[in-house]
Amino acid sequence: MLFFASTYSDPTIITYVGLVLALGLALAFEFVNGFHDTANAVATVIYTNTLKPTPAVVWSGICNLIGVLSSSGLVAFAIVALLPAELVVNIGSGAGFAMVFSLLISAILWNLSTWYFALPASSSHTLVGAIIGVGLANSYLEPNVTITSGVDWAEAEKVGLGLLISPLLGFFCAAALLLLCKALIKNPALYEAPKNKEKPPLWIRGILLTTCTGVSFAHGSNDGQKGMGLIVLILVGILPGTYALKMTADHTTISQVATSANELGMNFAKSSDGIILDDEESKTVLTHYIKRNQAVTPEVYAALTHMCNDLFQRLEKLDTLQEVPEDERGAVRTDLFVIATSINKLNKDGVLTDPLTAALAAGLKKSSEDLTNYIPDWVKYAVALALGLGTLVGYKRIVVTVGERIGRTHMTYAQGASAEFVAMSTILVADHFGLPVSTTHVLSSGVAGTMAANKSGLQMVTLRNILLAWILTLPVCIFMGALLFAFGLNLAALL
């Protein structure tokens, strides 16, 4: 299968139906994410009587919305980077739709299942697991391709490391923060559990409300991006003339991309042994190189030379991207994506040893991201609304587990504040580095850490069930993602 041979024809009615369904599923994922994950943010303020449930959930929903609107987009494109390259390019094809539907349906089903049993589980893990499942199934169904080649394991390792470390940080840092507070702040009111329905002192309420606000904001800025990345990918595949490129990019950025592509093409030509390839031959060579883990050959350099030159010719005389014909914008994005993916592969193979070539490659990758990595404002608003509305629905199951069933004693004010402060900080740091992390894992671990540090006792049955859900999330979602993708491919072939 020539996976870069994507054509940008006018969408059919079936394609538009698929677009609407895919967008609906992406927003449904964020809606479920809202009442599944955001419940963690409100558990502490509810169980310390800082706020009643309704205003707590409404306030958290508003903060989630603000977090989504102010997000950078780094996490969104980190998720997209995990997807199989050929499906990303051909997102508007039957296989592309099969990928999107299988990812979202798997994630939604697992989130609903764990929510039903009141188990805090990670929406991030569900999505990453489904992505790995799709990648494995896609490789398995491709002839002469190793099954593991469908997953960018370097990116998966980076994301997986963040998901693994974050709950450990939550547990130990929250425990340490509580002990530090006990050593420095001697006011006994901070370490008491709420009495009946009494509200805590105003200064304690202020602390707890601040940490709840921070966790809700951080959750929106991180978790909201996962749906945004998939929505943008869908839009690029179906409506490339409108969404393939960041049309507001300035002349300086466009010029940097063109210049870098030209210089990089000349450097690649030095290793091409004078081989000249046309457009289709270049795409075929790079398909085999990326997909099949083949060794670097002069043909690979010749293919990259051709694609860099093609990109340079498309952009060299432009002042704005509005000058690119609508039917060519998808091709420009494809060129950028293919070159960047190939450069990543060259880096992994350790063959970009020339400092000048490596610097040019890094420069082109950075400047090309300025042309393609953007999220339309309306997508942010749609995801923010879905996440905020989801926060208002079905939050009680998870809140009860976090607030009552992790520790043997009632949560104190200091425990709630420590767990939420650590969760907020961890998520914001991960957001800065573009790493998807689990609000659920960080906060639940933080609550457990404060209970352990306070010698309050832990309910081992609850922790066992939560841990079991965490352990099962990846393999179950990998299996569901692979199975649904295979089913989707067969269905697409029939249609």
C-alpha positions in Angstrom: 0.0 0.0 0.0 1.4 3.4 -1.0 0.5 5.3 2.1 1.6 8.8 0.9 -0.5 8.6 -2.2 -3.2 10.7 -0.7 -5.6 12.5 -3.0 -7.5 15.6 -2.0 -10.8 15.3 -4.0 -14.1 16.9 -3.0 -15.7 15.0 -0.1 -18.7 12.9 -0.8 -21.9 12.7 1.3 -20.6 9.5 3.0 -17.4 11.4 3.9 -19.3 14.2 5.4 -21.4 11.7 7.4 -18.2 10.2 8.6 -16.9 13.6 9.5 -19.9 14.4 11.6 -19.8 11.1 13.4 -16.1 11.3 14.1 -16.4 14.8 15.5 -19.3 13.7 17.6 -17.3 10.8 19.0 -14.3 13.1 19.8 -16.6 15.4 21.7 -18.3 12.5 23.4 -14.9 11.3 24.6 -14.2 14.7 26.1 -17.7 14.7 27.7 -17.0 11.3 29.3 -13.6 12.5 30.3 -15.2 15.5 32.1 -17.3 13.4 34.5 -14.8 10.6 34.7 -11.5 12.5 35.4 -12.6 15.9 36.6 -14.5 14.3 39.5 -11.0 14.0 41.1 -10.6 17.7 41.2 -13.8 18.3 43.2 -13.6 15.4 45.6 -11.4 17.2 48.1 -13.5 20.4 48.3 -16.7 18.5 48.6 -15.4 16.1 51.3 -13.9 19.0 53.3 -17.1 21.0 53.1 -15.4 23.8 51.3 -18.1 23.9 48.7 -21.3 22.0 48.2 -21.4 19.6 45.3 -23.3 21.7 42.7 -21.2 24.9 43.0 -18.0 22.8 43.2 -18.8 21.0 40.0 -19.9 24.2 38.2 -16.8 26.0 39.3 -14.6 23.1 38.2 -16.3 23.0 34.8 -15.6 26.7 34.3 -12.0 26.2 35.2 -11.7 23.2 32.9 -13.1 25.4 30.1 -10.5 28.1 30.7 -7.8 25.5 30.8 -8.8 24.2 27.4 -9.0 27.6 25.9 -5.5 28.6 27.1 -3.8 25.3 26.2 -0.7 25.3 24.1 -1.5 22.3 21.8 1.8 20.5 22.6 -0.1 17.6 24.2 -2.5 17.4 21.3 0.3 16.9 18.8 2.2 14.5 21.1 -0.8 12.2 20.9 -1.0 12.6 17.1 2.7 11.7 16.9 1.9 8.3 18.2 -0.5 7.5 15.4 0.7 5.4 12.4 2.1 7.7 9.8 0.2 6.3 6.8 -3.1 6.6 8.6 -2.4 10.2 9.6 -1.7 11.2 6.0 -4.7 9.3 4.7 -7.1 10.3 7.5 -9.9 10.9 5.1 -9.7 7.4 3.7 -11.7 4.3 5.0 -8.6 3.2 7.0 -8.3 6.7 8.5 -11.9 6.7 9.7 -11.5 3.2 11.0 -8.5 4.4 13.1 -10.4 7.4 14.5 -13.6 5.4 15.3 -11.7 2.5 16.9 -9.6 4.9 19.1 -12.5 6.8 20.4 -14.9 4.0 20.8 -12.3 1.9 22.8 -11.5 4.9 25.1 -15.2 5.7 25.7 -16.2 2.1 26.4 -13.4 1.6 28.9 -14.0 5.0 30.6 -17.7 4.2 31.0 -16.9 0.7 32.3 -14.5 2.0 35.0 -16.9 4.8 35.9 -19.7 2.4 36.4 -17.7 0.5 38.9 -16.6 3.8 40.5 -12.9 3.2 39.8 -10.7 6.1 39.0 -8.9 5.2 35.8 -6.9 7.2 33.2 -8.4 8.5 30.0 -4.8 9.1 28.9 -4.0 5.4 29.3 -7.1 4.4 27.4 -6.3 6.5 24.4 -2.6 5.6 24.3 -3.5 1.9 24.6 -6.0 2.1 21.8 -3.4 3.9 19.6 -0.9 1.2 20.2 -3.6 -1.4 19.3 -4.4 0.3 16.1 -0.7 0.5 15.2 -0.1 -3.1 15.9 -3.2 -4.2 13.9 -2.3 -2.0 11.0 1.2 -3.5 10.8 -0.2 -7.0 11.2 -2.5 -6.5 8.2 0.2 -5.1 6.0 2.2 -7.7 4.0 6.0 -7.9 4.6 5.9 -5.6 7.5 6.9 -6.5 11.1 4.0 -6.1 13.6 6.0 -3.8 15.8 6.8 -1.3 13.1 3.3 0.3 13.3 4.0 2.0 16.6 6.5 4.8 17.2 8.0 3.1 20.2 10.3 6.1 21.1 7.3 8.4 21.3 5.3 5.7 23.1 8.1 5.2 25.6 8.2 9.0 26.3 4.4 9.2 26.8 4.4 5.9 28.8 7.2 7.1 31.1 5.2 10.3 31.9 2.1 8.2 32.7 4.1 5.8 34.9 6.1 8.4 36.8 3.3 10.8 37.5 1.3 8.7 40.0 4.6 7.9 41.8 5.3 11.6 42.0 1.7 12.1 43.2 2.1 9.6 46.1 5.5 10.6 47.4 5.3 14.3 46.8 1.9 14.7 48.4 3.1 12.7 51.4 6.2 14.8 51.7 4.2 18.1 51.3 1.8 17.0 54.1 4.8 16.2 56.4 6.4 19.5 55.5 3.2 21.4 56.4 3.0 19.6 59.7 6.6 20.6 60.5 6.1 24.3 59.5 2.5 25.1 60.1 1.5 24.4 63.6 -2.2 25.5 63.4 -4.1 22.3 64.4 -7.2 23.3 62.5 -5.5 22.4 59.3 -5.0 18.8 60.2 -8.6 18.2 61.4 -11.3 16.4 59.6 -14.5 18.3 58.9 -17.1 18.1 61.7 -20.5 17.2 60.4 -21.5 19.8 57.8 -19.4 22.6 59.3 -17.3 24.6 56.8 -13.6 25.0 57.5 -12.1 28.4 58.5 -12.1 30.9 55.7 -8.3 30.8 55.2 -8.4 27.0 54.8 -11.4 27.3 52.4 -9.3 29.7 50.4 -6.4 27.2 50.1 -8.7 24.3 49.1 -10.6 26.4 46.6 -7.3 27.5 45.1 -6.0 24.0 44.7 -9.3 22.8 43.2 -9.2 25.6 40.8 -5.6 24.8 39.8 -6.3 21.1 39.3 -9.4 21.8 37.2 -7.5 24.3 35.1 -4.6 21.9 34.6 -6.9 19.1 33.7 -8.5 21.1 31.0 -5.2 22.3 29.6 -3.8 18.8 29.4 -6.7 16.3 29.0 -8.7 18.6 26.7 -5.9 18.6 24.2 -6.3 14.9 23.4 -9.6 15.3 21.8 -8.5 18.5 20.1 -5.6 16.7 18.4 -7.9 14.1 16.9 -10.5 16.7 15.8 -7.8 18.7 14.0 -6.5 15.5 12.3 -10.1 14.7 11.1 -10.6 18.2 9.7 -7.2 18.1 7.9 -8.1 14.8 6.2 -11.6 15.9 5.1 -11.2 19.6 4.5 -7.5 20.1 3.7 -8.2 23.3 1.8 -9.4 24.9 5.0 -7.5 23.2 7.8 -4.2 21.7 6.4 -2.1 24.8 7.0 -2.1 27.6 9.5 -3.3 30.3 7.1 -2.3 33.1 9.5 1.4 32.1 9.3 3.6 35.2 8.5 6.0 35.6 5.6 9.1 35.1 7.8 7.9 31.6 8.9 7.1 30.6 5.3 10.5 31.9 4.1 12.3 30.0 6.8 10.6 26.7 5.8 11.4 27.3 2.1 15.0 28.2 2.8 15.6 25.3 5.2 14.0 22.9 2.7 16.2 24.2 -0.1 19.5 23.9 1.9 18.5 20.5 3.3 17.7 19.2 -0.2 21.2 20.2 -1.4 22.8 18.4 1.6 20.8 15.3 1.0 21.7 15.4 -2.7 25.4 14.9 -1.7 24.5 11.4 -0.4 22.1 10.4 -3.2 24.8 9.1 -5.6 23.3 11.3 -8.3 20.0 9.4 -8.4 17.0 11.4 -9.5 13.5 10.3 -8.6 10.1 11.7 -9.5 7.2 12.4 -7.1 5.7 8.9 -7.0 9.1 7.1 -6.9 10.1 9.4 -3.9 7.0 8.5 -2.0 7.4 4.8 -2.7 11.0 4.8 -1.4 10.1 6.7 1.7 7.1 4.5 2.3 9.3 1.4 2.4 12.0 3.2 4.5 9.6 4.4 7.2 7.2 1.5 7.3 9.4 -1.4 6.8 12.4 -0.3 8.9 14.8 -0.6 5.9 18.3 0.5 5.9 19.3 4.0 4.7 20.2 3.9 1.0 21.1 6.5 -1.6 17.6 6.2 -2.9 16.3 7.5 0.5 18.5 10.6 0.2 17.4 11.0 -3.4 13.7 10.8 -2.4 14.2 13.4 0.4 16.1 15.6 -2.0 13.1 15.6 -4.4 10.6 16.3 -1.7 12.6 19.1 -0.2 13.0 20.7 -3.6 9.3 20.2 -4.3 8.5 22.0 -1.0 10.9 24.8 -1.8 9.3 25.4 -5.2 5.8 25.5 -3.7 6.8 28.1 -1.0 9.7 30.1 -2.2 7.7 33.0 -3.8 4.8 33.1 -1.3 4.0 36.0 1.0 1.1 34.3 2.7 -0.3 30.7 2.6 -3.5 32.2 1.2 -1.7 32.1 -2.2 -1.4 28.3 -2.1 -4.3 26.9 -4.2 -6.9 25.1 -2.0 -6.4 21.8 -3.8 -2.6 21.9 -3.1 -2.6 22.8 0.6 -3.1 19.2 1.6 -0.1 18.2 -0.6 2.1 20.9 1.1 1.2 19.5 4.5 1.9 16.0 3.3 5.3 17.0 2.1 6.1 18.6 5.5 4.9 15.5 7.3 6.8 13.1 5.1 10.0 15.0 5.4 9.7 15.4 9.2 8.8 11.7 9.7 11.8 10.7 7.5 14.1 13.0 9.4 12.9 11.4 12.7 13.7 8.0 11.3 17.2 9.1 10.2 17.8 10.4 13.7 16.8 7.1 15.2 19.0 5.3 12.8 21.9 7.5 13.9 22.9 8.5 10.4 22.5 12.3 10.6 26.1 12.7 11.8 26.9 15.8 9.9 26.3 18.8 12.2 25.2 21.1 9.4 22.6 18.6 8.1 21.4 17.8 11.6 21.0 21.6 12.3 19.1 22.2 9.1 16.9 19.2 9.7 16.0 20.4 13.2 15.4 23.9 11.8 13.0 22.7 9.1 11.1 20.5 11.6 10.7 23.4 14.0 9.6 26.0 11.3 7.3 23.5 9.6 5.5 22.9 12.9 4.7 26.6 12.9 2.8 26.0 9.6 0.9 22.9 10.6 0.6 22.5 14.4 -2.3 24.8 15.3 -5.8 24.3 16.7 -8.7 26.4 15.4 -10.5 28.5 18.1 -13.9 26.9 17.5 -12.3 23.4 18.2 -11.1 24.7 21.5 -14.5 26.1 22.4 -16.3 22.9 21.4 -13.9 20.7 23.4 -14.1 23.1 26.4 -17.9 23.0 26.3 -18.0 19.2 26.1 -15.5 18.8 28.9 -17.3 21.4 31.1 -20.7 19.9 30.5 -19.3 16.4 31.2 -18.0 17.7 34.6 -21.6 18.5 35.6 -22.8 14.9 34.9 -22.1 11.6 36.7 -19.3 12.9 38.9 -20.6 11.3 42.1 -19.3 7.7 41.7 -15.6 8.8 41.4 -15.9 11.5 44.0 -17.2 9.0 46.6 -14.3 6.6 45.8 -11.6 9.3 46.1 -13.2 11.0 49.1 -14.3 8.0 51.2 -12.8 4.7 50.0 -9.0 5.3 49.7 -8.2 6.1 53.3 -9.7 4.6 56.5 -10.3 8.0 58.1 -12.0 11.1 56.8 -9.8 13.4 54.7 -8.4 16.3 56.6 -8.0 19.8 55.1 -4.2 19.5 54.8 -4.5 16.1 53.1 -6.9 17.5 50.5 -4.8 20.6 49.8 -1.5 18.6 49.6 -2.9 16.1 47.1 -4.5 18.7 44.9 -1.4 21.1 45.0 0.9 18.2 43.9 -1.6 17.1 41.2 -1.9 20.7 39.9 1.9 21.1 39.8 2.6 17.8 38.1 0.0 18.3 35.4 1.2 21.8 34.6 4.8 20.7 34.3 3.8 17.8 32.0 1.7 20.3 30.0 4.8 22.5 29.5 6.7 19.6 28.1 3.8 18.3 26.0 3.4 15.1 27.9 -0.1 13.6 28.5 -0.6 12.6 32.1 -3.5 11.3 34.1 -5.3 13.6 36.5 -6.9 10.5 38.0 -3.6 8.7 38.7 -1.9 11.8 40.1 -4.7 12.9 42.4 -5.7 9.4 43.6 -2.1 8.6 44.3 -1.7 11.9 46.1 -4.7 11.2 48.4 -3.2 7.7 49.1 0.2 9.3 49.8 -1.3 11.8 52.4 -3.2 9.0 54.1 0.0 6.9 54.4 2.0 9.9 55.6 -0.6 10.7 58.2 -0.9 7.1 59.3 -4.6 7.3 58.6 -4.6 3.8 57.1 -5.5 2.7 53.6 -8.4 0.6 52.4 -6.5 -2.1 50.6 -9.6 -3.5 48.8 -10.2 -0.2 47.1 -6.5 0.3 46.3 -6.4 -3.2 44.9 -9.3 -2.6 42.6 -8.0 0.8 41.5 -4.5 -0.8 40.8 -6.2 -3.6 38.9 -8.1 -1.1 36.7 -4.8 0.7 36.0 -3.0 -2.5 35.1 -5.8 -3.7 32.8 -6.3 -0.4 31.0 -3.5 -0.6 28.6 -3.8 -4.3 27.5 -7.6 -4.1 27.3 -7.5 -0.9 25.2 -4.8 -2.3 23.0 -7.0 -5.3 22.3 -10.1 -3.3 21.8 -8.3 -0.8 19.5 -6.9 -3.5 17.4 -10.1 -5.5 17.2 -12.3 -2.5 16.3 -9.7 -1.2 13.8 -9.7 -4.6 11.9 -13.5 -4.6 12.0 -13.6 -1.0 10.7 -11.3 -1.8 7.8 -13.6 -4.7 6.7 -16.6 -2.4 7.0 -14.9 0.4 5.0 -14.1 -2.2 2.3 -17.8 -3.1 2.0 -18.8 0.5 1.8 
